[in-house]
């Protein structure tokens, strides 16, 4: 018996932004319908503000079990390495034997950005300007994903390193911004792709009618968006069960009494129609992406199907 090993190059060859979007629509629709098997995420704190994580799920009770194990290491920037590293394991649905090992970094960027833009299709489908804050892998993936879901929007990017921002802008059809405050004030959608422990924008900068998405507030100590903003926002999350315990700004806003949990909707509920968003033109919406295992399970399903159909990857003996 063999196990299929898929490298980052293999994944990028198969998993296009459009296919990623379709996989995430299935993931959150199944989650909202109660069809997915979704246990809590596991976080293990480490040195230098690092954290290891484990996501596991099945997109349906009889589907293969999929688990992603990895870490976020902010100090890697000084080492010339990416901050996020992970590997995805797919087990056979019937026997439980390992069926595939997939490079997780490439999947994470595409599935996370696809989920954000899927949410923005529900929350801000007519946005004319999109500002991405950050210059790492997630920022790049989000620019590519918005090119699919919001093809007519002007894409902008801001980074603390102007040279890095200019490089990303040039390679992703975006405009590099120099003034973060003015960029935030003028954007229809703002996407924060950092791993900051403190807010990178100010509450007062966010104007009426804006949609703000936080991708980096994935743990209780990650607060890249000011929690005070939630008090004047409609709050939407990818998955309520995890956001209420793991998203720093959500945890703080709920704990302070600034936000009632009854006001928080999740993406799956919007997709299945069990929740609706009655948004006025001046309403601010904040969206939080913590990440859930069903995203990786749905992504792995389409990646593995395409790999097996086209003979992509390396076959290794399980022994």
Backbone torsions as a table, in degrees:
resi	resn	phi	psi	omega
1	UNK	NA	147.3	-177.5
2	UNK	-124.6	162.3	174.2
3	UNK	-121.0	137.0	-178.5
4	UNK	-87.8	128.8	179.5
5	UNK	-109.8	123.0	-177.5
6	UNK	-115.7	120.4	179.9
7	UNK	-80.3	174.6	175.7
8	UNK	-60.4	-38.4	178.0
9	UNK	-64.1	-41.8	177.5
10	UNK	-60.3	-45.2	-178.2
11	UNK	-63.6	-46.2	-178.9
12	UNK	-62.9	-31.0	178.7
13	UNK	-68.1	-33.2	-174.4
14	UNK	-96.8	-45.6	-165.7
15	UNK	-93.0	82.2	179.6
16	UNK	-74.4	160.9	176.4
17	UNK	-55.8	-36.1	179.2
18	UNK	-67.8	-43.6	177.9
19	UNK	-66.0	-36.7	177.3
20	UNK	-62.1	-42.5	178.6
21	UNK	-60.3	-45.0	-180.0
22	UNK	-63.4	-39.0	-180.0
23	UNK	-65.9	-37.8	-178.6
24	UNK	-75.6	-29.4	173.8
25	UNK	-63.2	-42.9	177.2
26	UNK	-65.0	-42.8	-178.1
27	UNK	-57.6	-51.4	-174.7
28	UNK	-78.6	-26.6	174.2
29	UNK	-67.1	-44.6	177.2
30	UNK	-64.2	-39.3	178.9
31	UNK	-64.1	-44.0	179.7
32	UNK	-66.5	-29.3	-179.6
33	UNK	-85.4	-3.7	-179.7
34	UNK	78.0	18.3	-177.5
35	UNK	-89.5	-26.4	-176.9
36	UNK	-80.9	153.2	172.7
37	UNK	-100.3	113.3	-171.3
38	UNK	-133.2	90.0	175.6
39	UNK	-75.2	167.1	179.3
40	UNK	-62.4	152.6	175.3
41	UNK	-76.9	150.2	176.9
42	UNK	-108.1	127.6	176.1
43	UNK	-118.6	136.4	178.2
44	UNK	-127.3	112.1	-178.3
45	UNK	-67.3	148.0	180.0
46	UNK	-136.6	-172.8	-179.3
47	UNK	-75.2	163.4	174.9
48	UNK	54.0	42.8	177.5
49	UNK	63.4	18.9	179.4
50	UNK	-85.3	160.0	175.9
51	UNK	-148.0	135.1	173.6
52	UNK	-98.0	153.0	-175.8
53	UNK	-140.4	157.4	173.8
54	UNK	-140.7	121.0	176.0
55	UNK	-111.1	133.4	174.7
56	UNK	-136.1	148.6	-179.5
57	UNK	-170.9	169.2	165.1
58	UNK	-131.7	138.2	179.0
59	UNK	-74.1	-14.4	173.8
60	UNK	-155.5	157.4	-176.8
61	UNK	-55.8	-30.6	-178.5
62	UNK	-101.0	10.1	-179.8
63	UNK	-87.7	164.4	178.2
64	UNK	-59.4	143.6	172.2
65	UNK	-77.5	134.4	-178.1
66	UNK	-127.8	135.1	179.9
67	UNK	-135.1	135.5	175.0
68	UNK	-116.2	127.1	179.1
69	UNK	-121.1	129.8	-178.0
70	UNK	-168.7	-163.7	-177.7
71	UNK	-153.3	157.3	172.2
72	UNK	-117.2	117.5	-176.6
73	UNK	-124.7	90.9	-178.8
74	UNK	-56.4	-30.5	-178.5
75	UNK	-68.8	-10.2	-179.8
76	UNK	-64.6	-22.8	179.9
77	UNK	-58.1	-41.3	179.1
78	UNK	-69.8	-18.9	179.1
79	UNK	-92.0	-2.6	-177.5
80	UNK	76.3	24.0	-178.5
81	UNK	-118.8	159.1	174.2
82	UNK	-68.5	154.4	-176.8
83	UNK	-77.3	-29.1	-173.4
84	UNK	-114.8	131.5	175.5
85	UNK	-137.1	138.3	-179.3
86	UNK	-161.4	164.7	176.2
87	UNK	-136.0	141.2	-179.6
88	UNK	-111.0	132.2	178.0
89	UNK	-115.0	131.5	178.2
90	UNK	-113.9	127.2	177.7
91	UNK	-100.9	149.7	176.7
92	UNK	-63.3	133.8	-175.5
93	UNK	-62.2	-30.7	-175.1
94	UNK	-94.8	-47.6	-173.9
95	UNK	-94.7	-22.4	-176.1
96	UNK	80.6	0.4	179.0
97	UNK	-73.3	149.1	177.7
98	UNK	-57.4	128.9	-178.9
99	UNK	-109.2	-33.4	-179.1
100	UNK	-155.9	149.9	172.0
101	UNK	-125.2	121.5	-171.8
102	UNK	-121.1	137.1	173.0
103	UNK	-56.9	119.2	-173.9
104	UNK	-81.4	-28.5	-176.1
105	UNK	-59.6	-46.5	-177.7
106	UNK	-66.7	-36.7	178.8
107	UNK	-68.6	-43.6	-176.4
108	UNK	-59.0	-46.7	-179.4
109	UNK	-59.7	-45.1	-176.5
110	UNK	-74.2	-41.4	-178.1
111	UNK	-72.4	-35.2	179.6
112	UNK	-68.3	-46.0	-179.9
113	UNK	-67.0	-35.5	177.5
114	UNK	-64.7	-39.4	178.6
115	UNK	-65.6	-41.4	178.3
116	UNK	-61.0	-48.0	-177.6
117	UNK	-70.9	-29.8	172.2
118	UNK	-60.3	-44.3	177.5
119	UNK	-63.8	-39.2	-179.2
120	UNK	-68.7	-26.7	173.3
121	UNK	-63.4	-31.4	178.4
122	UNK	-84.1	-35.8	-170.6
123	UNK	-96.2	-33.1	-176.6
124	UNK	-148.3	63.7	-174.1
125	UNK	-67.5	-23.3	-175.6
126	UNK	-105.7	18.3	-178.1
127	UNK	-58.4	135.4	-178.9
128	UNK	-95.1	-24.2	-179.0
129	UNK	-134.6	134.8	178.5
130	UNK	-124.3	122.9	177.0
131	UNK	-108.3	124.0	174.7
132	UNK	-106.2	127.1	179.4
133	UNK	-104.7	118.8	-176.1
134	UNK	125.9	158.3	-178.4
135	UNK	-131.2	12.8	-178.7
136	UNK	-85.6	-164.5	-176.2
137	UNK	-61.2	-38.7	-179.6
138	UNK	-67.0	-39.2	178.4
139	UNK	-61.6	-44.0	179.7
140	UNK	-63.7	-44.6	-179.5
141	UNK	-63.8	-37.3	179.7
142	UNK	-67.9	-37.2	176.3
143	UNK	-62.4	-42.2	177.7
144	UNK	-64.6	-39.0	-177.8
145	UNK	-69.5	-39.8	178.9
146	UNK	-67.3	-27.9	176.4
147	UNK	-63.4	-24.2	178.1
148	UNK	-85.9	-47.5	-173.3
149	UNK	-87.1	-26.5	-179.2
150	UNK	-131.0	63.9	-171.8
151	UNK	-63.1	-21.6	-178.2
152	UNK	-95.5	-4.4	-178.0
153	UNK	-78.8	147.1	172.3
154	UNK	-80.0	126.2	-179.0
155	UNK	-95.8	130.7	179.4
156	UNK	-126.8	154.9	178.3
157	UNK	-142.0	141.9	174.7
158	UNK	-128.1	137.2	174.7
159	UNK	-141.2	152.3	178.4
160	UNK	-63.6	-27.2	176.1
161	UNK	-98.8	105.5	-176.7
162	UNK	-58.9	-34.4	179.8
163	UNK	-66.7	-40.9	178.4
164	UNK	-65.9	-41.4	179.1
165	UNK	-63.1	-41.0	179.2
166	UNK	-65.0	-37.7	179.8
167	UNK	-66.2	-45.1	179.9
168	UNK	-65.6	-42.5	179.8
169	UNK	-59.2	-45.0	-177.7
170	UNK	-65.2	-31.1	-177.4
171	UNK	-93.3	-3.5	-177.5
172	UNK	-130.7	18.1	175.5
173	UNK	64.1	34.8	-177.9
174	UNK	-117.0	173.0	177.1
175	UNK	-109.1	128.5	178.0
176	UNK	-81.2	126.5	-179.0
177	UNK	-99.6	146.9	-178.5
178	UNK	-107.0	-26.4	-176.9
179	UNK	-112.9	106.8	-175.0
180	UNK	-64.8	-44.2	-178.1
181	UNK	-59.7	-49.1	-179.0
182	UNK	-66.4	-33.8	178.3
183	UNK	-65.8	-41.6	178.0
184	UNK	-65.0	-43.3	-177.7
185	UNK	-63.1	-28.5	-173.7
186	UNK	-102.5	-2.9	-176.2
187	UNK	-89.7	147.7	174.2
188	UNK	-83.6	-39.8	175.6
189	UNK	-123.2	133.3	175.4
190	UNK	-121.0	125.7	-179.9
191	UNK	-118.6	118.7	-179.4
192	UNK	-96.0	115.3	-178.2
193	UNK	-118.9	64.0	178.5
194	UNK	-127.1	175.6	173.0
195	UNK	-119.0	32.8	-174.0
196	UNK	-67.7	144.0	175.2
197	UNK	-85.1	-11.7	-179.1
198	UNK	-132.1	157.8	-177.4
199	UNK	-57.8	138.1	178.7
200	UNK	-100.6	-10.3	172.7
201	UNK	-129.5	165.5	179.9
202	UNK	-106.3	146.8	179.6
203	UNK	-52.6	-45.6	-174.7
204	UNK	-64.7	-19.5	-178.8
205	UNK	-75.8	-22.9	-172.9
206	UNK	-83.6	116.2	-175.4
207	UNK	-92.3	164.2	-179.0
208	UNK	-57.0	140.7	177.6
209	UNK	88.5	-1.7	-176.7
210	UNK	-84.3	149.0	171.9
211	UNK	-113.6	124.9	-178.2
212	UNK	-116.3	126.3	178.3
213	UNK	-113.3	130.0	177.7
214	UNK	-109.6	115.8	179.5
215	UNK	-97.8	-25.4	-175.2
216	UNK	-91.3	-4.8	179.0
217	UNK	-88.7	61.2	-171.6
218	UNK	-96.0	0.0	-179.9
219	UNK	-144.1	159.6	-175.6
220	UNK	-57.7	-26.7	-179.3
221	UNK	-94.8	0.9	178.3
222	UNK	-98.6	113.0	-173.7
223	UNK	-133.4	69.5	-177.1
224	UNK	-78.5	-10.3	-179.6
225	UNK	-121.3	135.7	-177.6
226	UNK	-65.0	124.0	-179.5
227	UNK	-57.8	-27.3	-180.0
228	UNK	-62.7	-25.6	179.8
229	UNK	-63.7	-29.5	-177.0
230	UNK	-66.1	-27.5	-178.2
231	UNK	-64.8	-25.2	179.6
232	UNK	-113.3	23.3	-177.3
233	UNK	-123.0	158.5	160.2
234	UNK	-84.9	125.6	-172.5
235	UNK	-103.9	125.7	176.6
236	UNK	-126.0	140.5	-179.5
237	UNK	-129.6	163.9	177.3
238	UNK	-69.6	-40.5	-178.4
239	UNK	-153.3	115.8	-171.9
240	UNK	-58.1	-43.7	-174.3
241	UNK	-57.5	-38.8	-179.7
242	UNK	-86.0	-36.5	-178.3
243	UNK	-63.8	-36.8	-177.7
244	UNK	-67.8	-20.6	179.8
245	UNK	-111.5	-22.5	-169.1
246	UNK	-116.6	-19.8	-178.3
247	UNK	-89.9	114.7	-174.0
248	UNK	-48.5	-54.9	-178.8
249	UNK	-62.9	-37.1	179.0
250	UNK	-66.7	-45.9	179.5
251	UNK	-58.7	-44.6	-177.7
252	UNK	-68.8	-43.5	-178.1
253	UNK	-65.8	-41.0	178.3
254	UNK	-68.9	-42.0	-179.3
255	UNK	-63.2	-33.0	-179.8
256	UNK	-83.1	-8.9	-177.4
257	UNK	85.5	4.5	-178.9
258	UNK	-71.8	-26.1	-179.5
259	UNK	-131.7	131.1	174.8
260	UNK	-86.9	133.7	-178.5
261	UNK	-58.4	-25.6	178.3
262	UNK	-66.1	-18.3	-179.6
263	UNK	-85.5	-6.0	-173.9
264	UNK	-97.6	121.1	177.0
265	UNK	-107.6	157.5	176.1
266	UNK	-118.1	163.9	-172.2
267	UNK	-61.4	-41.5	-179.4
268	UNK	-60.2	-38.3	179.2
269	UNK	-66.4	-37.1	177.4
270	UNK	-66.8	-40.6	-178.2
271	UNK	-69.4	-34.1	-178.6
272	UNK	-90.4	-7.6	178.5
273	UNK	84.6	4.8	177.6
274	UNK	-76.6	-13.3	172.4
275	UNK	-136.6	148.6	177.6
276	UNK	-127.3	157.1	-179.9
277	UNK	-118.0	107.7	178.1
278	UNK	-95.8	90.3	-170.8
279	UNK	-103.8	127.5	173.8
280	UNK	-84.6	164.1	-176.0
281	UNK	-61.8	-28.6	-177.2
282	UNK	-96.5	-2.3	-176.2
283	UNK	-72.7	139.4	173.7
284	UNK	-95.3	137.4	175.8
285	UNK	-122.0	132.4	172.7
286	UNK	-112.3	135.6	-178.8
287	UNK	-123.2	134.8	-177.6
288	UNK	-120.6	126.5	178.1
289	UNK	-107.9	106.3	176.5
290	UNK	-93.1	-36.6	-177.6
291	UNK	99.9	134.5	178.6
292	UNK	-137.3	156.2	-174.4
293	UNK	-62.6	-30.0	-178.3
294	UNK	-62.5	-25.2	175.6
295	UNK	-62.7	-44.0	179.5
296	UNK	-71.1	-35.8	179.2
297	UNK	-64.3	-43.7	179.2
298	UNK	-67.6	-41.1	178.3
299	UNK	-64.2	-45.2	-178.9
300	UNK	-62.0	-35.0	-178.7
301	UNK	-62.6	-46.8	-178.0
302	UNK	-74.6	-33.7	178.7
303	UNK	-66.3	-47.2	-177.3
304	UNK	-67.1	-38.0	178.3
305	UNK	-61.7	-44.3	179.5
306	UNK	-68.2	-38.1	-179.9
307	UNK	-65.1	-42.4	-179.9
308	UNK	-69.3	-36.2	179.6
309	UNK	-68.1	-35.7	-174.4
310	UNK	-106.4	4.6	177.9
311	UNK	67.7	33.5	-178.7
312	UNK	-89.8	142.0	177.1
313	UNK	104.2	-179.8	-178.5
314	UNK	-115.2	133.1	178.5
315	UNK	-93.2	124.5	-179.3
316	UNK	-119.7	143.6	-179.9
317	UNK	-72.1	127.0	178.6
318	UNK	-75.1	-16.7	179.4
319	UNK	83.5	NA	NA
